[in-house]
């Protein structure tokens, strides 16, 4: 297994800065072998963080991940997520058990609340703490929570044990840089960026295509390298692109070795402007 740049979670554990997403994977039997090969190739290349959720294909993505890591579970850092409507005291525990069965494992490394629903955050936090105490999950976090949500969460018992906020973040979706990311940086909490190439839509952006041609990288590599590069006022970033072909995984993994210069970052900022004020949290 190759070495990969890592990011430290608040608990002190190092995870791969470039992971793999699985949204929309596992749903087609005809693509299963190809998708398994992609995930296994990613593990070989050091992209050991694999993100999934009970929502993805009603558990089919979790089953795919379970098959991909069979026989090498200790190589992988598995992230999964609980539906908001399941995030009650009893519902979280039951959802976690179902995910564990589909994943074929005895623990989830990082378990996230998928987005905020009607269940009080305090109840969900207590449920996540109980799962951690029972050894069913190793750490917990959240996804799609805005700054007001995070401040509320931070003030609750157990709120400061949250390891990440998984958010929609890419060159074309930079609104969280205004207030949420600086707050997370202050707490030394990394952001986990989902849809880092906007479900491949960014790959056709003329400015990104031209940038890649000028600098000898593909549009995907440029977009991922921009996310992974250190930036003032921004926390560390974990990017989780989805790729269902081994060749695409290899392309993505190569982005971790690209160090953008200040001039290149400025060029991308000119093409994909940072926010000029606060904006509502974006989600996909």
C-alpha angles and dihedrals in degrees: 000000000000123000118254132193110266139212124211118234116215089258089062098252118134117226131181112276089217115049136161131260125210106194108146092008125122094034100103120061088201091061098041099099091047093049093047090051090051094052093045091049089052091054089051090053094050098258088131100155109091119187123204140144142206087247095061106099089335089288099324092114091053090052090051091051090049091055093045094055096040108131092012104056092137090060092063135072104206122205120189135168139221123223113249091238089055094048097100124115093268098027095057092053092048093047091049091052091052091049092049091053093050092046092048092226140113096229143028112220096212123011119193137194099238095217137329117282135162097296111101112255090231091060093049092047091052090050092050091049090052091051090050092049089051091052094242091119128022099206138357140213144152142256133213096010117144127216095274090050092048093050090050091048093047091057094054126090105274093012093117090059090070108120103196147349110229107215143172101260132156141122091288097043107054102139094112090064089077100067116336099059094047089051091050090048088055090055092044089238116147121226119232106216115212123193089019091173094036094251088306094305091112090059089073096048105122093219092053094044090051092046091053093050092051094049103036101251136106120254090252092052091049093050093048095043089053091054095047096047117100113254133184114261093011128106122231112288130225109195120203110189118178116232124171096186124070090223091057090049089053090050091050094046091055088062090071089068095053116100111196117215122230088253092053091049090050090051091054092045089055091051097040106031122213117238121283095202144354120306136179116274112269121221138178 
